[in-house]
């Protein structure tokens, strides 16, 4: 009977998708226990060790679990580890694992899976761009160089206890373990990892598993009946791939998807509609929007050019026009509410006279304007932003031409250093100032590691390395404030703003919690008004 129901559900989902692709509205989901959502691009990689973007993590978070996680209140809570102990010197973490947990394929979860998964990130054969997450573990350096066959600081004490020992104390370490890179994989399946098909429908212990997937169309997640915590309130999550904002908007208004992310272009319209009264949620997301400069390429090798562009941009004006005030100007990379943030001016506030002086000093004027090719995502929301930025810079000898690209191609161009200027955002992996500095500006994280601006400064590298050793929260926050200001002096980015994420839910949604960090939502809180 279950098999017949599953086949029937798949047929209905396929019918809904086929109707929506032809531009027709369908409310066939009304009678189904399916939460239909969407992401803006096909996940490039569902391998936790290799994933680097938001869309990948949104799907991974439903499939996998880590040792610990953040709940809807942003509290650190147990996940696969039911408890833990930290040594007095802050260097050793002993995790007591849950028993009777199984992977989607039936394999029993043990300490061997934890050791394998974490060590795999540091294994040079994995080529993970997320090695920085675990590089503070004892023996990580030699493991990453291929000089050791295992990471010395990761050990199984017995079947359900794991020890992780750091080279030195690092206060945010537990937060690092919540990141998607640290999700746990089944060690007994490691031989099949070489087959790319494994990560088409990867196996985890999470509340959902991949039932079906059609690239560039949808990912059908079905509930894991053997999930070790309370089962989700919905039996299925349908993750649609919808790159165009306008198409997503149409699908939402047709009730073909249950949630829509709002942008400046449509926020006020939905807010004014009685149908969605009380359905709009603004989340103060932990993000920073910026235009990155390739600091190793002309004209952005010149700090005067980088600083001039920061001083010439009236952020408040653009925020008012684009976001109706639902954002705050960035005075550095650390957003409000995070350790290291300080509201005191960092010297890049709107100052057009000084900006024009620096630009002229660097050799740019009306006769020789600064010409910038700005790489951006081929998406309406990105176009809305760059259109206003272009308009603001037209007042000065600065000409910006945009180059919209599909997301995967854009990432590739930026990571290879081909893009000299690019519109990007950084969403926090965990709520700590370190995460808004170390991966973004340490020179060893060039490219996909986070430092897409190819910024290099020996003093900043040293200060970032020293700051991770500070265990006192107040002193560490002061250190990150100081480092943030030193980075801003070099202006590796054109700092833009920190904005809220806004969403509206459809009539079928009874309850849905939103999170400041994108990977925290495991699909556990959504419940639907389903017609029986």
C-alpha positions in Angstrom: 0.0 0.0 0.0 2.8 2.4 0.9 4.5 1.7 -2.5 1.2 2.5 -4.3 0.8 5.8 -2.4 4.4 6.7 -3.1 4.0 6.2 -6.8 0.8 8.1 -6.8 2.4 11.0 -5.0 5.3 11.1 -7.5 2.8 11.1 -10.4 0.9 14.1 -8.8 4.1 16.0 -8.2 5.2 15.4 -11.7 1.8 16.6 -13.0 2.1 19.8 -10.9 5.5 20.4 -12.2 4.5 19.9 -15.9 1.6 22.2 -15.5 3.7 24.9 -13.9 6.4 24.7 -16.6 3.7 25.5 -19.2 2.8 28.7 -17.3 -0.5 27.2 -16.0 -1.5 27.5 -12.3 -2.2 24.4 -10.4 -3.4 23.9 -6.9 -3.1 20.1 -7.0 -0.8 20.3 -3.9 -3.8 21.4 -1.7 -4.7 17.9 -0.9 -1.1 16.6 -0.4 1.2 16.5 2.5 3.9 18.2 0.5 5.6 21.5 1.4 6.6 23.0 -1.9 9.5 25.4 -1.8 12.2 26.5 -4.2 15.8 27.6 -4.6 17.3 29.8 -7.3 19.8 27.5 -8.9 20.6 23.8 -9.1 22.8 22.7 -6.2 26.3 22.2 -7.7 27.3 19.7 -5.1 25.4 17.9 -2.3 28.7 16.6 -0.9 29.1 18.4 2.5 32.8 18.5 2.2 32.7 20.2 -1.2 29.6 22.4 -0.9 30.2 26.2 -0.8 26.9 28.0 -1.5 23.5 28.7 0.1 21.4 26.5 -2.3 23.6 23.5 -1.6 23.4 23.9 2.1 19.6 24.5 2.1 19.2 20.9 0.7 22.0 19.3 2.6 20.6 20.5 6.0 17.5 18.4 5.5 19.4 15.3 4.5 22.3 15.3 7.0 23.1 15.9 10.6 26.1 17.1 12.5 27.3 16.6 16.0 25.6 19.8 17.1 23.3 22.3 15.5 21.5 25.6 16.1 17.7 25.5 16.8 15.1 28.0 15.7 16.1 30.2 18.7 19.8 30.1 17.6 20.7 28.1 20.7 23.4 25.5 20.3 21.7 22.1 20.9 22.7 18.4 20.6 22.3 16.7 17.2 24.1 13.4 16.6 26.0 14.0 19.9 23.7 13.9 22.8 26.2 15.5 25.2 29.8 16.6 25.3 32.6 17.6 27.7 35.3 20.2 27.2 38.7 20.0 28.9 39.8 22.8 31.3 42.4 24.0 28.8 39.8 24.3 26.1 41.6 22.0 23.7 39.8 18.6 24.0 36.2 18.0 23.2 34.7 14.6 24.0 31.3 13.9 22.3 28.9 11.2 23.6 27.0 10.0 20.5 23.4 8.9 20.3 22.8 5.2 20.0 20.2 3.6 17.7 20.7 6.1 14.9 20.7 4.7 11.4 21.5 6.2 8.0 19.0 6.3 5.2 20.5 3.1 3.8 20.2 1.2 7.1 23.8 1.5 8.2 24.2 1.9 12.0 25.7 5.2 13.0 28.8 5.0 15.2 31.9 7.0 16.1 33.7 5.5 13.0 31.4 7.7 10.8 32.3 10.8 12.7 36.0 10.2 12.5 35.7 9.3 8.8 33.6 12.3 7.8 35.7 14.9 9.7 39.0 13.5 8.5 37.7 13.4 5.0 37.5 17.2 4.9 41.2 17.4 5.7 42.2 14.6 3.3 43.9 16.3 0.3 42.3 13.7 -2.0 38.9 15.2 -1.2 40.0 18.7 -2.4 37.6 20.3 0.1 37.3 24.1 0.0 36.2 23.9 3.6 39.4 22.7 5.3 39.5 26.0 7.2 36.6 24.7 9.3 38.7 22.0 10.9 42.3 23.3 10.4 42.6 24.0 14.1 42.5 20.3 15.0 45.7 18.8 16.1 47.4 17.1 13.1 45.3 18.9 10.5 48.2 20.6 8.9 50.2 17.5 8.1 47.0 15.7 7.1 46.2 18.5 4.6 49.7 18.2 3.2 49.2 14.5 2.6 52.0 13.7 5.1 49.7 11.7 7.4 47.1 9.0 6.6 44.7 10.3 9.3 44.2 13.3 11.5 45.9 12.8 14.8 43.4 14.9 16.8 40.2 13.0 15.7 39.9 9.7 17.5 37.1 7.2 18.3 37.4 6.4 22.1 34.8 3.6 21.7 31.8 2.9 19.5 29.9 5.9 20.8 32.5 8.4 22.0 34.7 10.7 19.9 37.6 12.9 21.0 38.6 16.0 19.0 41.7 17.7 20.2 42.7 21.1 19.0 46.2 22.5 18.6 45.2 25.3 20.9 42.0 26.6 22.5 39.5 28.1 20.0 36.3 29.5 21.5 34.0 29.2 18.4 34.9 25.6 17.7 31.5 24.2 18.7 29.9 26.7 16.2 32.2 25.5 13.5 30.9 22.0 14.0 27.4 23.1 13.1 28.4 24.1 9.6 27.3 21.9 6.6 31.0 20.8 6.0 30.8 18.8 9.3 27.7 16.8 8.4 28.2 13.1 8.9 28.4 10.6 6.1 28.2 6.8 6.2 31.7 5.5 6.3 30.8 2.1 4.9 29.7 3.8 1.7 33.1 5.5 1.1 34.0 3.4 -1.9 31.0 4.6 -3.7 31.9 8.2 -3.2 34.1 8.0 -6.3 30.9 7.4 -8.3 29.4 10.8 -8.8 25.9 9.3 -8.6 26.3 8.9 -4.8 26.0 12.6 -4.2 23.1 12.9 -6.7 21.0 11.2 -4.0 23.3 11.2 -0.9 22.7 9.2 2.2 22.6 10.9 5.7 20.8 10.5 9.0 18.6 13.6 8.6 14.9 14.0 8.8 14.5 13.7 5.0 16.1 11.6 2.2 16.3 12.2 -1.5 13.4 10.3 -3.0 13.8 11.6 -6.6 15.7 14.3 -8.4 15.6 15.9 -11.8 18.4 18.3 -12.4 17.4 21.9 -13.1 13.8 20.9 -12.2 13.3 19.7 -8.7 14.5 17.6 -5.7 11.8 15.5 -3.9 12.7 14.9 -0.3 10.6 12.3 1.6 10.4 12.0 5.4 12.8 9.6 7.1 10.6 7.3 9.2 13.7 6.3 11.2 14.8 9.8 12.2 16.1 9.8 15.7 14.2 12.9 16.9 10.5 13.8 16.5 9.5 13.3 12.9 8.8 16.4 10.8 5.2 17.5 10.4 5.2 17.1 6.7 5.8 13.9 4.8 7.4 15.5 1.7 9.4 18.6 0.7 9.5 19.5 -2.9 12.4 21.8 -3.7 11.8 23.4 -7.0 14.6 24.9 -9.1 13.3 28.4 -10.2 16.1 30.8 -11.2 13.7 33.6 -12.3 12.2 35.7 -9.5 9.1 36.6 -11.6 8.4 32.9 -12.3 8.7 32.1 -8.6 6.3 34.9 -7.9 3.8 33.6 -10.4 4.1 30.1 -9.0 3.5 31.4 -5.5 0.4 33.4 -6.4 -0.9 30.2 -8.2 -0.4 28.3 -4.9 2.1 26.0 -6.7 4.8 26.8 -4.1 4.1 27.6 -0.5 6.8 30.2 0.2 8.3 33.1 -1.6 11.3 35.2 -0.9 10.5 38.9 -1.3 12.7 41.5 -2.9 12.5 45.3 -3.1 10.6 45.0 -6.4 7.6 43.1 -4.9 7.8 43.6 -1.1 5.3 46.5 -1.0 2.9 44.8 -3.4 2.6 41.7 -1.3 2.4 43.7 1.9 -0.6 45.6 0.6 -2.5 42.5 -0.3 -5.1 41.4 2.4 -4.6 37.8 1.4 -1.1 37.9 2.9 -1.8 39.9 6.0 0.3 38.5 8.8 2.1 36.2 6.4 5.2 38.3 5.8 8.3 37.7 7.9 11.4 39.8 8.1 14.5 38.0 9.4 17.6 39.9 10.4 19.9 37.6 8.5 23.6 37.4 9.3 24.9 38.7 6.0 27.0 41.2 4.3 26.5 42.4 0.7 29.5 43.7 -1.1 31.2 44.3 -4.5 34.4 42.4 -4.4 37.5 43.6 -6.1 40.3 41.4 -7.4 43.0 43.1 -5.3 45.7 41.5 -7.5 44.5 43.0 -10.8 44.4 46.4 -12.3 42.8 48.8 -11.5 42.0 47.4 -8.1 45.6 46.8 -7.1 45.6 50.5 -6.2 44.1 51.0 -2.7 43.2 54.6 -3.7 40.8 53.3 -6.3 39.2 50.9 -3.8 38.8 53.5 -1.1 37.5 56.1 -3.6 34.7 53.8 -4.7 33.7 53.3 -1.1 33.6 57.0 -0.4 31.6 57.8 -3.5 28.7 55.5 -2.8 25.7 56.9 -0.9 24.6 53.7 0.8 21.7 55.3 2.7 20.2 56.6 -0.5 20.3 53.2 -2.2 19.0 51.4 0.9 16.0 53.7 1.0 15.4 53.3 -2.7 15.9 49.5 -3.0 15.0 48.2 0.4 12.6 50.8 1.8 15.0 51.1 4.8 15.1 47.3 5.6 18.9 47.3 5.6 21.7 49.0 7.4 24.9 50.4 5.7 28.0 48.2 6.0 30.9 49.9 7.7 32.9 46.7 7.6 32.3 43.0 7.0 30.9 42.2 10.4 27.1 42.6 10.7 25.3 44.1 13.8 24.7 41.6 16.6 27.9 39.7 16.0 31.0 39.8 18.2 33.4 42.3 16.8 30.8 44.7 15.4 31.2 48.3 16.5 28.9 51.0 15.2 31.7 53.6 15.3 32.6 55.0 11.9 35.3 53.1 10.1 36.1 55.9 7.6 34.3 54.7 4.5 31.1 56.7 5.0 29.8 58.8 2.1 32.4 61.5 1.4 32.3 62.4 -2.4 34.9 65.2 -2.2 37.5 62.9 -0.7 36.5 60.1 -3.1 36.9 62.3 -6.1 40.3 63.5 -4.8 41.5 59.9 -4.4 40.2 58.9 -7.8 42.0 61.9 -9.5 45.2 61.0 -7.6 45.0 57.5 -9.0 44.7 59.0 -12.5 41.0 58.9 -13.3 39.0 62.0 -14.4 36.3 63.0 -17.0 38.8 62.5 -19.8 40.0 59.2 -18.5 37.1 57.6 -16.5 37.4 54.5 -14.4 35.7 51.7 -16.4 34.5 48.7 -14.5 33.0 45.4 -15.7 30.9 44.2 -12.9 30.1 40.5 -12.8 26.8 39.6 -11.3 24.2 36.8 -11.0 21.7 36.8 -13.9 18.8 37.5 -11.6 16.4 40.3 -11.2 17.3 41.0 -7.6 21.0 41.5 -8.5 20.0 43.7 -11.4 17.9 45.9 -9.2 20.9 46.6 -7.0 23.5 47.2 -9.7 21.1 49.5 -11.6 21.0 51.9 -8.7 24.8 51.6 -8.1 25.4 52.4 -11.8 23.2 55.4 -11.5 25.0 56.7 -8.4 28.5 56.3 -10.0 27.4 58.2 -13.2 27.8 61.4 -11.2 31.6 60.7 -11.1 34.1 59.6 -13.7 33.1 56.0 -13.1 31.5 53.8 -15.8 30.1 50.5 -14.7 29.0 47.9 -17.2 27.3 44.7 -15.9 28.0 41.2 -16.9 25.1 38.9 -15.8 26.1 35.2 -15.6 24.5 31.9 -14.5 25.5 31.2 -10.9 27.9 28.3 -11.4 29.7 30.1 -14.2 29.9 33.3 -12.0 31.4 31.4 -9.1 33.9 29.8 -11.4 34.9 33.1 -12.9 35.3 34.7 -9.5 37.2 31.8 -7.9 39.6 31.7 -10.8 40.3 35.4 -10.5 38.8 36.2 -13.9 36.3 38.6 -12.5 37.9 41.9 -11.5 34.7 43.2 -9.8 31.7 41.2 -8.7 28.5 41.6 -6.7 28.4 39.0 -3.9 27.1 38.4 -0.4 28.4 36.5 2.5 26.0 34.6 4.8 27.5 33.6 8.1 28.4 30.0 8.7 28.1 30.6 12.4 27.3 33.7 14.5 30.8 34.9 15.4 33.0 37.8 14.1 35.7 35.3 13.2 33.5 33.9 10.4 33.2 37.4 8.9 36.9 37.9 8.8 39.1 34.8 8.7 37.6 33.0 5.6 37.1 36.3 3.8 40.4 38.0 4.3 43.1 35.5 5.3 45.4 35.0 2.3 45.3 31.2 2.4 41.6 31.3 1.6 41.8 32.7 -1.8 39.1 31.7 -4.2 36.4 29.2 -3.2 37.7 29.3 0.4 36.0 32.7 0.8 38.7 35.2 0.0 37.4 35.9 -3.4 38.9 39.4 -3.4 42.4 37.8 -3.4 43.3 40.1 -0.5 46.7 39.6 1.0 48.1 41.4 4.0 50.7 39.9 6.2 49.7 41.9 9.2 46.1 40.9 8.8 47.0 37.3 8.4 49.0 37.4 11.7 46.3 39.2 13.6 43.7 36.7 12.5 45.8 33.8 13.5 46.4 35.4 16.9 42.8 36.2 17.5 41.6 32.6 17.3 43.7 31.9 20.4 41.8 34.4 22.6 39.3 32.6 24.8 38.0 35.7 26.7 34.8 36.8 24.8 35.3 40.5 25.5 38.9 40.6 24.4 38.2 38.5 21.3 35.4 40.9 20.3 37.8 43.8 20.7 40.4 42.0 18.6 37.9 41.4 15.8 36.8 45.0 15.9 40.4 46.1 15.5 41.1 43.7 12.6 37.9 44.7 10.9 38.9 48.3 10.9 42.4 47.5 9.6 40.9 45.5 6.7 38.5 48.4 5.9 41.4 50.7 5.6 42.6 48.6 2.7 39.1 48.5 1.2 39.3 45.1 -0.4 35.6 45.4 -1.1 33.1 48.0 -1.9 31.1 47.5 1.3 27.3 47.7 0.7 24.9 46.7 3.5 23.4 44.1 5.8 19.8 43.4 4.9 16.9 41.5 6.3 15.7 38.4 4.5 11.9 38.8 3.8 9.5 35.9 3.1 5.8 35.5 2.6 4.0 32.1 3.1 1.0 30.8 1.3 -2.4 29.9 2.6 -1.5 26.2 3.1 1.2 27.0 5.6 0.1 26.8 9.2 3.5 27.2 10.8 7.0 27.8 9.5 10.0 29.1 11.5 12.7 31.1 9.8 16.3 31.2 10.8 19.0 34.0 10.6 21.4 31.3 9.2 20.3 29.6 6.1 21.5 26.0 7.0 19.7 25.8 10.3 16.3 24.9 8.8 16.0 21.1 8.8 12.4 21.2 7.8 11.2 20.2 11.3 9.0 23.2 12.0 6.8 23.5 8.9 3.2 22.3 9.2 0.4 22.6 6.6 -3.3 23.1 6.4 -3.9 20.1 4.3 -7.4 19.2 2.9 -8.1 15.6 3.9 
